[in-house]
Structures are given as structure tokens and as C-alpha cells.
Amino acid sequence: MYEVCTIEDKVRVPPESLGQNKKEAIKKALAEKFENKIVYDVQGVVLGIMEIVKVGQGRLIVDDPCIHYPVKFKALVFKPLLNEVVQGQVVDITEFGIFVRFGPIDALCHISQITNEYLSYDRKNVTLFARESKRSLKIGHIVRARIIGVSMKRGENNKILLTMRQPGLGPLEWIIQERQEKEKKEKKK
């Protein structure tokens, strides 16, 4: 999920940063360009610039007062991996599923991948209800899910798909209730 990646690119250092320490000015420019953005070459979101490994010769471009440096740097990257189990918070509920935020990314869990029970959507209260168990799923609930699809390609809509239809997955509240019910049944035996 979290990985230190080495990235090579060019960075534009503005003229107001030219009086500063060169590496500090470059690090600031890298942070503005990369942090909290998807970098398609590493298939993840850059969380922070850790270290500048190499800085090449700066170049000036006509009609641009900035200096352009080729740079090699290390960054902490959040990379969603296929089949990885993640835990996150429900940030939106629609009639077709829920959106779960884990790390800096939101992922979709389609309504058919939430539970084996039939779910109904309450638009007024923005809630999903399970008909048999009478459980509800609301914004703010913490869920555990498995990543079943990752598409982070340039020029496409970035998508991360989740499932909660496997043992040990789902809203934590439901997992705890199921565990308690199982323990009660075992005590009765």
C-alpha cells in the first residue's frame, strides 16, 4: 500500500525561489507539482517528497523566467494493490453502491458487492438497509474491504473497485455483531 518510489522528471523552479537554497527550492517545486496527485508511472498517489537523489543542469526556456531542472527523487507513494484488504470510512452512499475513503483515495463498492442480502436505498436518510438482518449502512461507518479492481491509467477515469462479500469483510459494526452472535451460539452448546 505505501511504498518509497524513485521518480525521474523535470521540475520548474520559479524566479522568486532563486535566492533560496537550490535543493530546498527544488524540493518545494516538486511538492507543488507531485504531492497529493496521481503519478501514472508508479500507479499511485504521491504523499510526500522524501529525498532528492540527483539534480541535473538547470535550463532556461525562452519566455519563461523559471529554471527547469531534471531531477531524480524519492517519494512516499500510496499504491492500491489488487486483492489487498483495506479499511476505510464510508464517505458517500448512492443507489448503486458506496464510496469508501482509505488513505488519499476513494473507491467504489457496488451494491452487489456489499453483502449477500438484498439492500434497499433510503434516499432521504442516505442509508442502505439489509432486509433480512435489518442492519443499516450509513455515511461515516468504518468498513473492511478487498480491492478487486484497480485502473489508474493516463487519460482514463481512475477507478478502484471493492468487495465486502467475503468472510471477515464488511462494515466493522456488522462483523462485531456476527462475532458476538456466533459466540452466543457456541456458549449455548
C-alpha positions in Angstrom: 0.0 0.0 0.0 2.7 2.5 1.0 6.0 2.4 -0.9 9.1 4.5 -1.4 9.5 5.1 -5.2 12.3 6.7 -7.1 10.9 9.1 -9.8 12.7 11.0 -12.5 11.2 14.1 -14.0 11.7 17.8 -14.7 10.7 20.5 -12.3 10.2 24.2 -12.9 11.7 26.4 -10.2 10.1 29.9 -10.2 12.2 33.1 -10.1 11.0 34.0 -6.5 12.7 30.8 -5.3 16.1 31.5 -6.9 17.6 33.3 -3.8 16.9 30.2 -1.7 19.0 27.1 -1.2 18.8 25.2 -4.6 17.8 21.8 -3.1 15.1 23.4 -0.9 13.7 25.4 -3.8 13.6 22.2 -6.0 12.0 20.2 -3.1 9.3 22.9 -2.7 8.7 22.9 -6.5 8.5 19.1 -6.5 6.0 19.1 -3.6 3.8 21.6 -5.5 3.9 19.5 -8.7 3.6 16.0 -7.3 2.1 15.8 -3.7 -1.5 14.6 -3.5 -1.5 13.8 -7.2 -1.6 10.5 -9.1 1.7 9.7 -10.8 0.8 7.3 -13.5 4.3 5.9 -14.0 4.3 4.5 -10.4 0.5 3.8 -10.3 -0.1 5.7 -7.1 -0.6 9.0 -5.2 2.5 10.8 -4.0 2.1 11.6 -0.4 5.4 13.4 0.2 8.8 14.1 -1.3 11.4 12.3 0.9 14.8 13.0 -0.7 16.3 14.5 -3.8 18.8 11.9 -5.2 20.2 13.9 -8.2 19.7 17.3 -9.8 20.9 17.8 -13.3 21.9 21.0 -15.1 19.3 23.7 -15.0 18.0 25.1 -18.3 16.3 28.4 -19.2 13.5 28.4 -21.8 12.6 31.4 -23.9 9.7 33.4 -22.5 9.8 31.5 -19.2 11.6 33.2 -16.2 11.9 29.8 -14.4 14.8 27.4 -14.3 14.0 23.8 -15.4 15.9 21.1 -13.7 16.0 17.3 -14.5 15.6 15.6 -11.1 15.7 12.2 -9.6 14.0 11.9 -6.2 12.4 9.5 -3.7 8.8 9.9 -2.7 6.4 8.2 -0.4 3.6 6.8 -2.6 0.2 5.3 -1.8 -0.4 2.4 -4.2 -3.6 0.4 -4.0 -2.9 -3.2 -4.8 -5.2 -5.8 -6.3 -6.5 -8.3 -3.6 -5.3 -6.1 -0.8 -7.6 -5.8 2.3 -8.2 -2.2 3.2 -10.1 -0.4 6.0 -11.8 2.9 5.3 -14.7 5.2 6.0 -17.9 5.4 4.0 -18.0 8.9 2.5 -20.9 8.6 0.2 -23.9 6.3 -0.5 -25.8 6.1 -3.7 -28.4 3.7 -5.1 -25.7 1.8 -6.9 -23.2 1.5 -4.1 -20.9 3.1 -1.5 -17.8 5.1 -1.8 -15.1 4.3 0.7 -12.1 6.5 1.6 -8.9 4.8 2.6 -5.6 6.7 2.5 -5.9 9.5 0.0 -8.2 7.6 -2.4 -12.0 6.9 -2.7 -13.1 3.6 -4.0 -16.4 2.2 -5.1 -18.1 -0.9 -3.6 -21.0 -1.7 -5.9 -24.3 -2.6 -4.1 -24.0 -6.2 -5.3 -20.6 -6.5 -3.6 -21.6 -5.2 -0.1 -23.5 -8.3 1.2 -25.3 -11.4 0.1 -28.6 -9.9 1.4 -30.9 -7.7 -0.6 -30.2 -4.0 0.1 -32.6 -1.1 -0.3 -31.6 2.5 -0.6 -33.2 5.2 1.5 -32.6 8.4 -0.4 -33.9 10.7 2.3 -31.6 9.4 5.0 -28.7 8.4 2.6 -28.7 4.9 4.0 -28.6 1.3 2.8 -30.8 -1.3 4.7 -30.4 -5.1 4.7 -33.9 -6.6 4.5 -33.2 -9.9 6.4 -30.8 -8.8 9.2 -32.3 -5.2 9.5 -28.8 -3.8 9.6 -28.1 -0.4 8.1 -25.1 1.2 6.5 -24.5 5.0 6.8 -22.0 7.6 5.9 -19.2 7.6 8.5 -19.3 3.8 9.1 -15.9 2.1 9.0 -15.7 -0.9 6.6 -13.2 -3.6 5.7 -13.0 -4.5 2.0 -10.8 -6.2 -0.6 -9.6 -4.4 -3.7 -10.9 -6.3 -6.7 -10.1 -3.8 -9.5 -7.5 -1.0 -10.0 -7.4 1.2 -13.1 -5.0 4.1 -12.8 -4.1 5.0 -16.4 -3.4 8.3 -18.0 -6.4 9.7 -19.9 -8.9 7.4 -18.2 -11.2 7.8 -15.2 -9.3 6.3 -12.3 -11.2 3.5 -10.6 -10.7 1.3 -7.6 -13.4 -1.3 -7.0 -14.0 -3.1 -3.7 -15.9 -6.2 -2.5 -17.1 -6.9 1.0 -18.8 -10.3 0.2 -16.1 -12.4 1.7 -15.7 -13.7 5.3 -14.2 -11.1 7.7 -15.1 -8.2 5.4 -17.9 -5.6 5.6 -18.9 -2.8 8.0 -17.0 -3.3 11.2 -20.2 -2.9 13.2 -21.7 -5.9 11.3 -18.5 -8.0 11.8 -18.6 -7.4 15.5 -22.3 -8.3 15.7 -21.8 -11.5 13.8 -18.9 -12.5 16.0 -21.0 -11.8 19.2 -23.9 -13.9 17.8 -21.5 -16.7 16.9 -20.1 -16.7 20.5 -23.6 -16.8 22.0 -24.5 -19.8 19.9 -21.3 -21.6 20.9 -22.0 -20.9 24.7 -25.4 -22.4 24.3 -24.0 -25.7 23.1 
